[in-house]
Amino acid sequence: MKNALSWWPTLQFHLDAARITDESMTRFRREMTRIRPRLFEGYAGTLVEFADFLERRGLRVPEPAAVASTAAPLTAPVRTRLEAVFGTPVYDEYRASEFGWITGECAQQDGLHVFSDVHRVEVVDGEGFPAAPGELGDLVVTDLRNGVYPLIRYRTGDRGILRAEPCPCGRSLPMMEQPQGRTNDLLHLPDGTALAHHISVMFSDHPESVRLFQVHQHEDYSITVRVVEGEGLDARAHIESAVGELRERTRNEVPVRLDLVDSLPYTGGKTKYIISDVPRS
């Protein structure tokens, strides 16, 4: 009740990401048209699902001032698609159920500002020691406003990179790269080498060529890259080139297969970009 009252002045309305149907999206689009919200926020996968629905039905919605994406990395192909459908800038956020908003993009759309007035965000190595700016490590968060159940250096399960350079926008908030995936969703080679950095942006050079993608490593270390092809010029060639670069990163030690699909599965409105079935030691 307290949460509902605190958000009441914003006139929020919701589409349940776990129960998305054409009927529920029709009702949601009707409410969106009536209320004309200034901010449209959702899981990355749910936003894509709603965008697909609008295009499939030939429908439009009133353009909000901004769209905010969370719950999964906002890849370049997804950003490009959502901005084309909703006609407005799309910004990435990093949130966690334990903390709420932790970081968010500004108008530069290049890196995430850490909301350091309410959260302390650190990147640490496997032993818990601070990683240098630019180094990949585990994200740990301290909540500076929770006086009931303090969370101190809480491991979120995500991997990240802090930046040393300030944002050109002039804000003094610290900067962080987009989270690089879950700690248990790394790709592994048989010799123990782990690959994670930049996997989620492997198609960023030609975002119009890909609508969605998923990298799935199986128990035998082989990798399947599932791609929903976009409508960009030479899309197939760009996709095959990016998959070829992934093969080079694996040093051709494991098979990497490209699988062109019509859609990807959503779990509670979320799409996992990296899945690993390799047993953890």
PEPEWO-V206556 format. One record per residue. RES is the residue in one letter. PSI is psi in radians with two decimals (999 if undefined). BURIAL is + if it has 24 or more other C-alpha atoms within 12 Angstrom, else -. D_FIRST is the distance of its C-alpha to the first C-alpha in Angstrom with 1 decimal. Layout:
res->(RES,RES)
psi->(PSI,PSI)
burial->(BURIAL,BURIAL)
d_first->(D_FIRST,D_FIRST)
This chain:
res->(M,K,N,A,L,S,W,W,P,T,L,Q,F,H,L,D,A,A,R,I,T,D,E,S,M,T,R,F,R,R,E,M,T,R,I,R,P,R,L,F,E,G,Y,A,G,T,L,V,E,F,A,D,F,L,E,R,R,G,L,R,V,P,E,P,A,A,V,A,S,T,A,A,P,L,T,A,P,V,R,T,R,L,E,A,V,F,G,T,P,V,Y,D,E,Y,R,A,S,E,F,G,W,I,T,G,E,C,A,Q,Q,D,G,L,H,V,F,S,D,V,H,R,V,E,V,V,D,G,E,G,F,P,A,A,P,G,E,L,G,D,L,V,V,T,D,L,R,N,G,V,Y,P,L,I,R,Y,R,T,G,D,R,G,I,L,R,A,E,P,C,P,C,G,R,S,L,P,M,M,E,Q,P,Q,G,R,T,N,D,L,L,H,L,P,D,G,T,A,L,A,H,H,I,S,V,M,F,S,D,H,P,E,S,V,R,L,F,Q,V,H,Q,H,E,D,Y,S,I,T,V,R,V,V,E,G,E,G,L,D,A,R,A,H,I,E,S,A,V,G,E,L,R,E,R,T,R,N,E,V,P,V,R,L,D,L,V,D,S,L,P,Y,T,G,G,K,T,K,Y,I,I,S,D,V,P,R,S)
psi->(-0.78,-0.73,-0.74,-0.73,-0.65,-0.52,-0.09,-0.74,-0.33,-0.13,0.88,2.59,2.70,2.69,2.10,1.97,-0.35,-0.16,1.16,2.06,2.93,-0.62,-0.80,-0.63,-0.53,-0.78,-0.72,-0.75,-0.63,-0.76,-0.69,-0.68,-0.64,-0.77,-0.54,1.13,2.61,-0.53,2.33,2.04,2.50,2.98,2.52,-0.80,-0.69,-0.69,-0.72,-0.74,-0.75,-0.68,-0.73,-0.74,-0.80,-0.79,-0.69,-0.63,-0.08,0.63,2.83,2.87,2.74,2.36,2.09,3.02,-0.52,2.72,2.34,2.30,2.44,3.13,-0.21,2.67,2.37,1.70,2.81,-0.75,-0.71,-0.74,-0.82,-0.76,-0.82,-0.69,-0.58,-0.69,-0.77,-0.18,0.52,2.78,2.52,2.23,2.51,2.53,2.71,2.09,2.90,2.54,-0.48,-0.40,-0.36,-2.52,2.26,-0.79,2.87,2.74,2.69,-2.93,-0.33,-0.47,0.74,1.49,2.82,2.33,2.27,2.22,1.29,-0.18,-0.33,-0.27,2.47,2.11,2.25,2.72,2.18,2.78,-3.04,-0.40,-0.02,0.11,2.56,2.35,2.61,2.67,2.37,-0.17,2.45,2.39,-2.97,2.38,2.22,2.46,2.41,2.20,2.11,0.04,0.01,1.75,-0.05,-0.82,1.41,2.39,1.99,2.14,0.86,2.18,2.04,-0.31,0.03,2.78,2.54,3.07,2.21,2.59,2.54,-0.56,2.47,2.87,2.48,-0.25,-0.31,-0.16,2.53,-0.03,2.46,2.79,2.57,2.54,2.84,2.38,2.45,0.33,3.03,2.67,-0.47,0.21,0.53,2.70,2.42,2.51,2.76,-0.46,0.06,-0.17,2.36,2.41,2.22,-0.77,2.21,0.09,-0.71,-0.21,0.44,-0.35,0.26,-0.39,-0.49,1.24,-0.45,-0.19,-0.24,2.32,-0.83,2.75,2.84,2.33,2.05,2.02,2.24,3.01,-0.51,0.22,-0.15,2.72,2.34,2.18,1.91,2.26,2.29,1.90,2.44,-2.96,0.23,2.74,2.31,0.62,-0.80,-0.74,-0.71,-0.70,-0.83,-0.59,-0.75,-0.69,-0.62,-0.67,-0.61,-0.67,-0.68,-0.66,-0.55,0.02,0.48,0.49,-0.37,2.63,2.38,2.00,2.42,2.26,1.88,2.16,2.89,-0.44,2.91,2.62,2.56,2.47,1.86,0.58,0.00,2.56,2.23,2.17,-0.47,2.18,2.32,2.18,0.07,2.20,2.38,2.35,999)
burial->(-,-,-,-,-,-,-,-,-,-,-,-,+,-,+,-,+,-,-,+,-,-,-,-,+,-,-,+,+,-,-,+,-,-,-,-,+,-,+,+,+,+,+,+,+,+,+,+,+,+,+,+,+,+,-,-,-,-,-,+,+,+,+,+,-,+,+,+,+,+,+,+,+,+,+,+,+,+,+,+,+,+,+,-,+,+,-,+,+,+,+,+,+,+,+,-,-,-,+,-,+,+,+,+,+,+,-,-,+,+,+,+,+,+,+,+,-,-,+,+,+,+,+,+,-,-,-,-,-,-,+,-,-,-,-,+,+,+,+,+,+,+,+,-,-,-,-,-,-,-,-,-,-,+,+,+,+,+,+,+,+,+,+,-,-,-,+,-,-,-,-,-,+,+,+,+,+,+,+,+,+,+,+,+,+,+,+,+,+,-,-,-,-,-,+,+,+,+,+,+,+,+,+,+,-,+,+,+,+,+,+,+,+,+,+,+,+,+,-,-,+,+,+,+,+,+,+,+,+,+,-,-,-,-,+,+,-,+,+,+,-,+,+,-,-,+,+,-,+,+,-,-,-,+,+,+,+,+,-,+,-,-,-,+,-,+,-,-,+,+,+,+,+,+,+,+,-,-,-,-,-)
d_first->(0.0,3.8,5.4,5.1,6.2,8.6,10.1,10.4,13.9,15.2,15.0,14.4,15.5,16.3,19.2,18.6,21.2,21.9,22.9,25.1,27.7,29.8,27.9,24.4,25.9,27.7,24.4,22.9,26.1,26.1,22.6,23.8,26.9,25.3,22.7,25.1,22.7,24.2,22.8,22.9,21.6,22.0,23.6,27.4,28.3,25.8,27.1,30.6,29.9,28.6,31.6,33.9,32.5,33.1,36.6,37.4,36.6,38.1,34.9,33.5,30.2,30.0,30.6,27.6,28.6,27.8,26.7,25.0,25.7,24.3,24.4,28.2,31.0,31.7,35.4,37.8,38.4,34.7,34.3,37.5,36.5,33.0,34.5,37.1,34.8,32.1,34.7,32.8,32.6,30.6,29.3,28.6,25.7,25.3,22.0,20.9,17.8,18.6,18.9,17.6,20.3,23.6,26.3,27.0,30.1,31.5,33.9,36.6,34.9,36.9,34.9,31.5,30.6,29.0,26.2,28.1,26.4,23.3,25.0,28.5,29.8,33.1,35.4,37.4,40.2,40.4,41.2,38.3,40.6,39.6,40.9,42.8,41.4,42.3,42.3,40.0,38.0,34.8,31.7,30.1,27.2,26.3,22.8,23.7,20.4,18.9,19.9,18.2,19.7,22.4,23.7,27.3,29.6,27.4,29.3,27.3,29.9,30.9,34.2,34.7,37.1,36.8,39.0,41.2,41.8,39.5,38.2,40.5,37.7,38.2,34.8,35.3,32.4,34.0,34.6,34.1,35.4,33.3,32.4,35.4,33.8,32.7,34.9,35.6,36.3,39.6,42.8,45.6,49.3,51.5,52.8,49.3,48.7,45.1,44.2,40.9,41.3,41.4,41.1,38.0,40.0,43.2,43.3,42.4,46.0,45.8,42.2,43.4,45.1,42.0,38.9,37.3,38.8,38.3,40.6,40.9,43.1,44.4,45.6,49.1,48.1,48.8,46.4,45.3,44.0,42.3,42.3,41.2,44.0,43.5,45.8,47.3,51.1,52.5,49.1,50.8,53.1,50.3,48.2,51.3,52.1,48.6,48.9,52.4,51.1,48.8,51.9,53.6,50.8,51.1,54.9,55.4,54.9,52.5,52.5,50.1,49.8,48.4,46.7,45.9,43.2,41.5,37.9,35.9,33.4,29.7,27.4,23.8,24.8,26.6,30.3,32.1,35.0,36.7,37.0,39.4,40.7,43.2,42.9,41.8,44.3)
